[in-house]
Structure formats: C-alpha cells, structure tokens
Amino acid sequence: MRSLLCLVTLCFAPSFLAAQTPEEVKATIKFVQARQQADGGFTVSAAEKEGQTSLRATSGAIRALKYFGGEVPDREKAAKFVAACFDTKTGGYSDKPQGKPEIILTAVGIMAAVELKMPDAFIAKAVDYLAANTNPKEFEEMRIAAAGFDSAKKFPMEVTQRWLAEVVAKKNNDGSYLTPTGDARMTGSAVALILRLGGTLTDAERKASLAILKGGQRTDGGFGKADGGSDLETTYRVIRAFHMLKEKPGDVAKLTVYIGKCRNPDGGYGVEPGKPSTIAATYYASILLHWQK
C-alpha cells in the first residue's frame, strides 16, 4: 500500500506543483497591477515610480496579467502609453514616448498592441519596420523580430525564408545550433525561431534538438547560460522550444519547484532565486506555469 501511495504521489506531483494557491495568484496579480502609473505605462519593479515607465515593462505586465488571469487596471491609458511609444513615420517603437525606435522594442510594442487589441495601424506598419530593418546576421534581433511576427500573425514571406536559411546555416554537427556547441539555451532559441517562422525539423533534427534541450536541465530543475546558473529567462527560452515541439523536459516536477523558488514574498518573481521581483521575470514565470497546465 505504501508503494502504491508513493507511486500516486509521483504521478500527480507535477500537476499539483504547477498550480499556485488562489492567494498566491492574487498576490502576483496585485504585484503586477501596482506597477501601472498615471501615464498608463508600467515600471519594471517596485523600486521605480512615476516617470520611469517603459514599453518593455508595459508589454511584459500586460502579458503576465493575461496568463495569471488578471486585468490591466486601466487598459485605455495603457493603450495610450503604447501608442505614444509608436513612431508613425517609421513604424517602429521606442521604450519611452517619442524615443528612438529599435528592433527589439518594436517587436515588444507589437506584442503589447496585439494584447490590447489596438488598431492594425499600430501592428502592420511595425511588422514592415521589422522586415525592413532587422539584421539577419544578428541572431537576437532576428529572434525577437520573429516573435513580433508571430504575435501579429503576419509573416513577410521573402523575409522569413531568408531568416530561416540563416538559422539553418548555424546548425552544428551534434544537432545543436549557434555557439557554444551543445548549448540548450541557444538551441532552444533557434528551434523556437524556426518553428515560429513556419519552418520544420526532420525527424533526425527533432531528435537531436530534444537531446540537447533535455541534456541542458540543471540539477535544480531550471536551465541557464553556459557560463552561469539557472535563470528564468533561459528557462523560458528552452521551455518555449519544448512547448512548440509538443514535448516536456525530463523533470517537470523539479522545473516547477525551481520556478517556485524564484517567487518572492511580494508576489513577484526574480530572474533567479533570491533576486528582486521584476515584471520581466514575473512574465517568464506566468507563461512557464501556463505551459504546464
């Protein structure tokens, strides 16, 4: 009987651990909602106040609230803030109203505009900006721009085909992608990009990629950079690849425990256990927990 109980506990541990208590969910939602300021934007952390709002934090907060089941306190003001970060001339977004447009920020702006159901003018022109200005030789630019395309569900065919060729050319002999060879973070990032752009993996490529991804899980359950410990940002990149491949990491229970260790008493999450709560880390936790449902 004792063995049977242990087996049942193990079988149900992942789904049990994945759920926050209702009180914890409310506290996390409250942490995120409290970051919205009078101008409609959000700040990165509790330490920042009025005048320190940013598009990055606003986009992350909107999406974190979505996955935790909360509401943006003032959606209209949030939309006005996002619109103020949009450059009508170029179609790009900046981190602050009337700032200089950038590739990564434009992708982030598209995500916010989509979630807020803003007019297509704030999305279509931004997609054009990404297609025209993203440097396919800069992987990080291409990765986040692809996320923008995916959010908008707009994929400029000529551009996406060229980007796919760039990524495929970065495959290593062991089936990993980019450098360092055999790295789960970069392989996960590349696999997610390929699938987001409508690319496919052969059975052999899929098997090799999954071996790299599963081999990257640390003893604490998380994933990290080659030269560091586990962190939520890397974990998010790798688990996104698993999610898009419709697979799971080797130890889901340990992964969930790791995510829980990044949670702070204020309801927010730090990018690593013991680190201060930020909107970005809280967003990573929100979608990681969502993918485990």
C-alpha positions as CSV (number, residue, x, y, z in Angstrom):
1,M,0.0,0.0,0.0
2,R,2.8,2.4,0.9
3,S,4.4,1.8,-2.5
4,L,1.1,2.5,-4.3
5,L,0.7,5.8,-2.4
6,C,4.3,6.8,-3.4
7,L,3.5,6.0,-7.0
8,V,0.3,8.0,-6.9
9,T,2.2,11.0,-5.3
10,L,4.9,10.9,-8.0
11,C,2.3,10.7,-10.8
12,F,0.4,13.7,-9.6
13,A,3.3,15.8,-8.3
14,P,3.9,17.8,-11.5
15,S,0.3,19.0,-11.9
16,F,-0.1,19.7,-8.2
17,L,3.1,21.7,-8.0
18,A,2.3,23.7,-11.2
19,A,-0.6,25.4,-9.5
20,Q,-0.2,28.4,-7.3
21,T,-2.7,28.7,-4.5
22,P,-5.5,31.2,-5.1
23,E,-3.9,33.6,-2.6
24,E,-0.5,33.4,-4.3
25,V,-2.2,34.2,-7.7
26,K,-3.9,37.2,-6.2
27,A,-0.7,38.4,-4.7
28,T,1.1,38.1,-8.0
29,I,-1.6,39.9,-9.9
30,K,-1.5,42.7,-7.3
31,F,2.2,43.0,-7.7
32,V,1.9,43.5,-11.4
33,Q,-1.1,45.8,-11.3
34,A,0.6,48.0,-8.8
35,R,3.3,48.8,-11.3
36,Q,0.9,50.8,-13.6
37,Q,1.5,54.5,-13.3
38,A,-0.6,57.6,-14.0
39,D,0.7,57.8,-17.7
40,G,-0.7,54.3,-18.3
41,G,2.7,52.6,-18.6
42,F,4.2,50.1,-16.1
43,T,7.5,50.2,-14.2
44,V,10.0,47.3,-14.2
45,S,9.9,46.9,-10.4
46,A,8.5,48.3,-7.1
47,A,11.7,50.5,-6.8
48,E,10.7,52.5,-9.8
49,K,8.0,55.1,-9.7
50,E,6.2,57.7,-11.9
51,G,8.4,58.8,-14.8
52,Q,10.2,55.5,-15.0
53,T,7.6,53.7,-17.1
54,S,8.8,51.8,-20.2
55,L,7.3,49.9,-23.1
56,R,9.3,46.8,-22.1
57,A,7.7,46.7,-18.7
58,T,4.3,47.6,-20.0
59,S,4.3,44.8,-22.6
60,G,5.5,42.3,-20.0
61,A,2.9,43.3,-17.5
62,I,0.1,43.1,-19.9
63,R,1.1,39.5,-20.9
64,A,1.8,38.4,-17.3
65,L,-1.7,39.6,-16.2
66,K,-3.1,37.6,-19.1
67,Y,-1.5,34.3,-18.0
68,F,-2.2,34.9,-14.3
69,G,-5.9,35.7,-15.1
70,G,-5.7,39.4,-14.0
71,E,-6.9,42.6,-15.7
72,V,-4.9,45.6,-16.7
73,P,-6.2,48.3,-14.2
74,D,-6.6,50.9,-16.9
75,R,-6.4,49.4,-20.4
76,E,-7.3,52.7,-22.1
77,K,-4.3,54.5,-20.5
78,A,-2.1,51.6,-21.2
79,A,-3.0,51.7,-24.9
80,K,-2.4,55.4,-25.0
81,F,1.1,54.9,-23.5
82,V,1.9,52.2,-26.1
83,A,0.6,54.5,-28.8
84,A,2.9,57.3,-27.6
85,C,5.9,54.9,-28.0
86,F,5.0,54.3,-31.6
87,D,6.7,56.3,-34.4
88,T,4.1,56.9,-37.1
89,K,6.9,57.9,-39.6
90,T,9.0,54.7,-39.4
91,G,6.5,52.3,-37.9
92,G,9.0,51.4,-35.1
93,Y,8.6,51.5,-31.3
94,S,10.8,53.1,-28.6
95,D,10.9,52.3,-24.9
96,K,9.7,55.8,-23.9
97,P,7.2,58.1,-25.7
98,Q,8.9,60.0,-28.5
99,G,12.1,58.0,-28.2
100,K,14.2,56.4,-30.9
101,P,12.7,53.3,-32.5
102,E,14.6,50.0,-32.1
103,I,14.2,46.4,-33.4
104,I,13.7,44.7,-30.1
105,L,11.4,47.4,-28.8
106,T,9.3,47.3,-32.0
107,A,8.6,43.5,-31.5
108,V,7.8,44.2,-27.9
109,G,5.4,47.0,-29.0
110,I,3.6,44.7,-31.4
111,M,3.0,42.2,-28.6
112,A,1.5,44.9,-26.4
113,A,-0.6,46.3,-29.2
114,V,-2.0,42.9,-30.0
115,E,-2.9,42.1,-26.4
116,L,-4.6,45.5,-26.0
117,K,-6.5,45.0,-29.3
118,M,-5.2,48.2,-30.7
119,P,-5.9,49.3,-34.3
120,D,-4.0,47.4,-37.0
121,A,-2.1,50.6,-37.9
122,F,0.0,50.1,-34.7
123,I,0.8,46.5,-35.8
124,A,1.1,46.2,-39.6
125,K,3.5,49.1,-40.0
126,A,5.6,47.8,-37.2
127,V,5.8,44.4,-38.9
128,D,7.0,46.3,-42.0
129,Y,9.6,48.1,-39.9
130,L,11.0,44.8,-38.6
131,A,11.1,43.2,-42.0
132,A,13.0,46.2,-43.5
133,N,15.4,46.9,-40.6
134,T,16.2,43.6,-38.8
135,N,19.7,42.4,-39.5
136,P,19.6,38.6,-40.2
137,K,23.2,38.3,-39.2
138,E,22.3,39.4,-35.6
139,F,20.5,36.4,-34.2
140,E,19.0,38.2,-31.2
141,E,17.4,40.8,-33.4
142,M,16.0,38.1,-35.7
143,R,14.8,36.0,-32.8
144,I,12.7,38.8,-31.2
145,A,11.6,40.1,-34.5
146,A,10.2,36.7,-35.3
147,A,8.3,36.8,-32.0
148,G,6.8,40.1,-33.2
149,F,5.7,38.5,-36.5
150,D,4.3,35.5,-34.6
151,S,2.3,37.8,-32.2
152,A,0.9,39.8,-35.2
153,K,0.3,36.6,-37.2
154,K,1.9,38.4,-40.1
155,F,4.9,36.7,-41.9
156,P,6.5,38.6,-44.8
157,M,7.3,35.5,-46.9
158,E,10.6,36.7,-48.6
159,V,12.0,37.8,-45.3
160,T,11.0,34.8,-43.3
161,Q,12.5,32.4,-45.9
162,R,15.8,34.4,-45.8
163,W,15.9,34.3,-42.0
164,L,15.2,30.5,-41.9
165,A,18.1,30.0,-44.2
166,E,20.3,32.0,-41.8
167,V,19.3,29.9,-38.8
168,V,19.6,26.5,-40.6
169,A,23.2,27.5,-41.6
170,K,24.0,27.8,-37.9
171,K,23.3,24.2,-37.1
172,N,26.2,22.2,-35.6
173,N,27.3,18.6,-36.3
174,D,25.7,17.4,-33.0
175,G,22.3,18.9,-33.9
176,S,22.6,21.9,-31.7
177,Y,22.5,25.5,-33.1
178,L,24.8,28.5,-32.7
179,T,27.5,28.8,-30.1
180,P,28.6,27.4,-27.7
181,T,28.0,24.0,-29.4
182,G,25.6,21.7,-27.5
183,D,24.0,24.6,-25.6
184,A,20.4,24.2,-24.6
185,R,19.7,28.0,-24.4
186,M,20.8,28.8,-27.9
187,T,19.5,25.6,-29.4
188,G,16.1,26.2,-27.8
189,S,16.1,29.8,-29.1
190,A,16.9,28.6,-32.6
191,V,14.3,25.9,-32.7
192,A,11.6,28.2,-31.4
193,L,12.6,30.7,-34.1
194,I,12.4,28.1,-36.9
195,L,9.0,26.9,-35.8
196,R,7.7,30.4,-35.3
197,L,8.6,31.3,-38.9
198,G,6.8,28.2,-40.2
199,G,9.9,26.1,-40.7
200,T,10.1,22.4,-39.9
201,L,12.5,19.9,-38.5
202,T,13.2,16.5,-39.9
203,D,12.8,13.5,-37.5
204,A,16.5,13.4,-37.1
205,E,16.8,17.1,-36.4
206,R,13.9,16.9,-33.9
207,K,15.5,14.0,-32.0
208,A,18.9,15.7,-31.9
209,S,17.4,19.0,-30.7
210,L,15.4,17.3,-28.0
211,A,18.5,15.5,-26.8
212,I,20.3,18.9,-26.4
213,L,17.4,20.5,-24.7
214,K,16.8,17.7,-22.2
215,G,20.5,17.5,-21.5
216,G,20.6,21.2,-20.5
217,Q,18.3,20.8,-17.5
218,R,20.2,21.6,-14.3
219,T,20.0,19.7,-11.1
220,D,17.8,22.4,-9.6
221,G,15.3,21.9,-12.4
222,G,16.0,25.1,-14.3
223,F,18.0,26.0,-17.4
224,G,20.8,28.5,-17.6
225,K,23.5,30.1,-19.7
226,A,26.6,28.0,-20.4
227,D,28.7,30.0,-18.0
228,G,26.2,30.5,-15.3
229,G,23.5,29.1,-13.0
230,S,19.8,28.6,-13.8
231,D,17.7,31.6,-14.6
232,L,14.0,32.2,-15.6
233,E,14.9,33.9,-18.9
234,T,16.9,31.0,-20.2
235,T,14.4,28.5,-18.8
236,Y,11.7,30.4,-20.7
237,R,13.7,30.2,-24.0
238,V,14.2,26.4,-23.6
239,I,10.7,25.6,-22.5
240,R,9.2,27.6,-25.3
241,A,11.1,25.2,-27.7
242,F,9.7,22.2,-25.8
243,H,6.2,23.7,-25.9
244,M,6.4,24.3,-29.7
245,L,7.7,20.7,-30.2
246,K,4.8,19.5,-28.0
247,E,7.3,17.9,-25.7
248,K,8.2,18.2,-22.0
249,P,11.6,18.5,-20.2
250,G,13.0,15.5,-18.4
251,D,11.9,16.5,-14.9
252,V,8.8,18.7,-14.9
253,A,8.4,18.5,-11.1
254,K,11.9,19.9,-10.5
255,L,11.3,22.6,-13.0
256,T,8.1,23.7,-11.2
257,V,10.0,23.7,-7.9
258,Y,12.6,25.9,-9.5
259,I,10.0,28.4,-10.7
260,G,8.5,28.5,-7.2
261,K,11.9,29.3,-5.7
262,C,12.1,32.4,-7.9
263,R,8.9,33.8,-6.3
264,N,9.2,36.5,-3.6
265,P,7.0,37.4,-0.7
266,D,5.7,40.5,-2.6
267,G,4.1,38.2,-5.1
268,G,6.5,38.9,-7.9
269,Y,9.3,36.8,-9.3
270,G,13.0,37.4,-9.6
271,V,15.0,36.1,-12.6
272,E,16.9,33.8,-10.2
273,P,16.1,32.6,-6.6
274,G,16.7,35.5,-4.2
275,K,16.8,38.2,-6.8
276,P,14.4,41.2,-6.6
277,S,11.0,40.9,-8.3
278,T,10.7,42.3,-11.8
279,I,7.9,42.5,-14.4
280,A,10.1,40.5,-16.9
281,A,10.8,37.7,-14.5
282,T,7.1,37.6,-13.5
283,Y,6.1,37.3,-17.1
284,Y,8.5,34.4,-17.6
285,A,7.0,32.6,-14.6
286,S,3.5,33.3,-15.8
287,I,4.0,31.7,-19.2
288,L,6.1,28.8,-17.8
289,L,3.3,27.9,-15.4
290,H,0.7,28.4,-18.1
291,W,2.5,25.9,-20.4
292,Q,2.4,23.3,-17.6
293,K,-1.4,23.3,-17.4
